Amino acid sequence: MPFANFKVLAGTMSAEDKKKIVERTTDLYAEIYGERARATTVVLIDEVVDGGWGVGGNVLTAAMINSDA
């Protein structure tokens, strides 16, 4: 069973964005493994709370992502 897990900053994706990720990821697995994989492909989108992850030793926040700096 193909499985993909996406972690995104909470509140930054619409329901339509999530739908696109699920559909396109499923399409990709079906392209690679064949149509037999489509029915068993699992896509999980985890929303991480603001400040709940870090990059390069620094806590990542929505303000940092959305800033022009």
C-alpha positions in Angstrom: 0.0 0.0 0.0 1.6 3.3 -1.1 1.7 5.9 1.7 2.6 9.6 1.6 2.7 11.9 4.6 2.7 15.7 4.2 3.4 18.0 7.1 2.2 21.6 6.6 1.8 24.7 8.7 -1.7 24.7 10.2 -4.1 27.1 8.6 -2.0 27.7 5.4 -3.9 25.3 3.1 -7.5 25.4 1.9 -9.6 22.3 1.6 -9.2 22.6 -2.1 -5.4 22.7 -1.8 -5.5 19.5 0.4 -7.8 17.8 -2.2 -5.2 18.6 -4.9 -2.4 17.1 -2.9 -4.4 13.9 -2.3 -5.4 13.6 -6.0 -2.0 14.4 -7.5 -0.1 12.2 -5.0 -2.5 9.3 -5.8 -2.1 9.9 -9.5 1.7 9.9 -9.1 1.7 6.5 -7.3 -0.7 5.1 -9.9 1.6 6.3 -12.6 4.6 4.6 -10.9 3.1 1.4 -9.6 0.2 1.0 -12.0 -3.5 1.6 -11.6 -3.7 -1.3 -9.1 -2.1 1.1 -6.5 -4.8 3.7 -6.8 -7.4 2.0 -4.6 -4.9 1.4 -1.8 -2.9 4.7 -1.8 -3.1 6.5 1.5 -2.2 10.3 1.7 -2.1 11.9 5.1 -1.8 15.7 5.6 -0.7 16.7 9.1 -1.2 20.3 10.1 1.6 21.4 12.5 0.8 24.2 14.9 2.6 27.5 14.5 6.0 27.3 16.0 5.8 23.5 16.1 8.7 22.8 13.9 12.1 24.1 13.1 14.6 24.5 10.2 18.3 24.9 10.7 18.0 25.0 14.4 15.4 27.8 14.4 11.7 27.6 15.3 9.7 28.2 12.1 6.6 30.4 12.4 3.9 31.6 10.0 5.2 35.1 10.4 8.6 34.0 9.1 7.1 32.3 6.1 4.8 35.2 5.3 7.4 37.9 5.8 9.1 39.6 2.8 12.4 39.6 4.6 
